[in-house]
Amino acid sequence: MIYIISGFCFSFVPLYVVGQSCPAPVPLFLVKCKWIKTKIFGIRYREHPTRKHGMFKDKYFTIRYKLNGTDKEEALGWASNGWTEKKSALKLAELKENQCVGTGEKTLAEKRKMALEKKKRRSRANKSGQRFYDILLCTQKIH
C-alpha cells in the first residue's frame, strides 16, 4: 500500500504486533534494513522488504571506501535499475584508480557535478550555435 500524506509518499509494510490479531501497517522508513556484505570488499546491499526484481527481492547497492583517511559511502542504485555486483565493483575500482593516479573524479558526487557542468556547457554551446545559424540564414535571405 502507498499513502500520500502532505506531499510525502509512505509505503507501509504489514508487520505483526504482539497481542494483535491482524497486521498493523508500519511505515517503511521505520523498518530496520540489514546490510548484506558481498564477496567483493567495499560493496554491500540491502533488500527491499516488499519490492521484487524477478523472483528475488530488489537490492540497493552501495560502495564503501576511504578518501583522505575518512570513510565514504555512496549509493549506486537498485538492481531493478541495472546495478549488479560486477557493475558496482567496476565503479569502485574506477574511483579508487582515480584516487591513486590523482586525475579525474574521486567520488560519485564529483562525477555527478562534472556531468552537470558539462551538460550546461553543451546546452550553452548549442544555443549560441543555433543563434549563429539563425543569423547566418537571415543574412543569406537578405542577399
C-alpha positions as CSV (number, residue, x, y, z in Angstrom):
1,M,0.0,0.0,0.0
2,I,1.2,3.5,-0.7
3,Y,-0.2,6.5,1.1
4,I,0.5,10.1,0.2
5,I,0.4,12.4,3.2
6,S,1.0,16.2,2.6
7,G,3.3,15.6,-0.3
8,F,5.3,12.7,1.2
9,C,5.0,9.2,-0.1
10,F,5.0,6.4,2.5
11,S,4.9,2.8,1.8
12,F,3.6,0.6,4.6
13,V,4.7,-3.0,5.3
14,P,2.3,-5.2,7.3
15,L,4.1,-6.4,10.4
16,Y,2.5,-8.5,13.1
17,V,2.4,-6.8,16.5
18,V,2.3,-9.0,19.6
19,G,-1.2,-9.1,21.1
20,Q,-2.9,-8.1,17.8
21,S,-4.8,-10.5,15.6
22,C,-4.3,-8.6,12.4
23,P,-1.2,-7.0,11.0
24,A,-0.7,-3.3,11.8
25,P,0.8,-1.2,9.0
26,V,4.2,0.2,9.8
27,P,6.0,2.9,7.7
28,L,8.8,1.5,5.6
29,F,11.3,4.1,7.0
30,L,10.8,2.6,10.5
31,V,11.7,-0.9,9.3
32,K,15.4,-1.5,10.1
33,C,17.3,-2.6,7.0
34,K,20.0,-5.2,7.3
35,W,23.1,-4.6,5.1
36,I,24.4,-7.7,3.4
37,K,28.1,-7.9,2.5
38,T,29.1,-9.2,-0.9
39,K,32.1,-11.3,-1.8
40,I,33.8,-8.1,-3.1
41,F,35.3,-5.9,-0.5
42,G,33.7,-2.4,-0.3
43,I,30.3,-3.3,-1.8
44,R,27.2,-4.1,0.2
45,Y,23.5,-4.1,-0.5
46,R,20.1,-4.2,1.3
47,E,17.0,-5.9,0.2
48,H,13.7,-4.1,-0.2
49,P,11.1,-5.6,2.1
50,T,8.3,-5.8,-0.5
51,R,9.6,-4.9,-3.9
52,K,10.7,-7.7,-6.2
53,H,13.1,-7.8,-9.2
54,G,12.2,-11.0,-11.0
55,M,11.9,-13.8,-8.4
56,F,14.2,-12.1,-5.8
57,K,13.9,-9.1,-3.6
58,D,15.2,-5.9,-5.1
59,K,18.7,-5.0,-4.0
60,Y,20.0,-1.5,-3.2
61,F,23.8,-1.3,-3.9
62,T,26.3,1.0,-2.1
63,I,30.1,1.3,-2.2
64,R,32.3,2.0,0.7
65,Y,35.9,3.3,0.5
66,K,38.4,5.6,2.3
67,L,39.1,9.1,1.0
68,N,41.8,11.1,2.7
69,G,41.6,8.9,5.8
70,T,37.8,9.2,6.2
71,D,35.2,6.5,5.4
72,K,32.9,7.3,2.5
73,E,29.8,5.5,1.5
74,E,27.9,6.4,-1.7
75,A,24.8,4.9,-3.1
76,L,24.7,3.4,-6.6
77,G,21.1,2.3,-7.1
78,W,18.7,-0.6,-7.3
79,A,19.1,-3.9,-9.1
80,S,15.9,-3.2,-11.0
81,N,17.7,-0.1,-12.5
82,G,20.5,-2.2,-13.8
83,W,23.0,-2.3,-10.9
84,T,24.8,-5.5,-10.2
85,E,27.8,-6.6,-8.0
86,K,30.1,-6.6,-11.0
87,K,29.0,-3.2,-12.2
88,S,29.4,-1.9,-8.6
89,A,32.9,-3.4,-8.5
90,L,33.9,-1.7,-11.7
91,K,32.6,1.7,-10.4
92,L,34.5,1.3,-7.1
93,A,37.7,0.3,-9.0
94,E,37.4,3.3,-11.2
95,L,37.1,5.7,-8.2
96,K,40.0,4.0,-6.4
97,E,42.2,4.3,-9.5
98,N,41.3,8.0,-9.8
99,Q,42.4,8.4,-6.2
100,C,45.7,6.7,-6.7
101,V,46.6,8.4,-10.0
102,G,45.3,11.8,-8.9
103,T,43.2,12.5,-12.0
104,G,39.5,12.5,-12.7
105,E,36.7,12.4,-10.2
106,K,37.5,10.8,-6.8
107,T,33.8,10.5,-5.6
108,L,30.5,9.9,-7.3
109,A,29.3,13.3,-6.1
110,E,32.2,14.9,-8.0
111,K,31.3,12.8,-11.0
112,R,27.7,14.0,-11.0
113,K,28.8,17.6,-10.6
114,M,31.2,17.4,-13.5
115,A,28.5,15.8,-15.7
116,L,26.0,18.5,-14.8
117,E,28.5,21.2,-15.7
118,K,29.4,19.5,-19.0
119,K,25.7,19.3,-19.8
120,K,25.2,23.0,-19.1
121,R,28.2,23.9,-21.3
122,R,26.8,21.9,-24.1
123,S,23.4,23.5,-23.9
124,R,25.0,27.0,-23.9
125,A,27.1,26.0,-26.9
126,N,24.1,24.6,-28.7
127,K,22.1,27.8,-28.0
128,S,24.9,30.0,-29.2
129,G,25.4,27.8,-32.3
130,Q,21.7,27.9,-33.0
131,R,21.8,31.7,-32.8
132,F,24.8,31.8,-35.2
133,Y,22.9,29.6,-37.6
134,D,19.8,31.8,-37.4
135,I,21.9,34.9,-38.1
136,L,23.6,33.1,-41.0
137,L,20.2,32.2,-42.5
138,C,18.9,35.8,-42.1
139,T,21.9,37.3,-43.8
140,Q,21.7,34.8,-46.7
141,K,18.0,35.6,-47.3
142,I,18.7,39.3,-47.4
143,H,21.5,39.0,-50.0
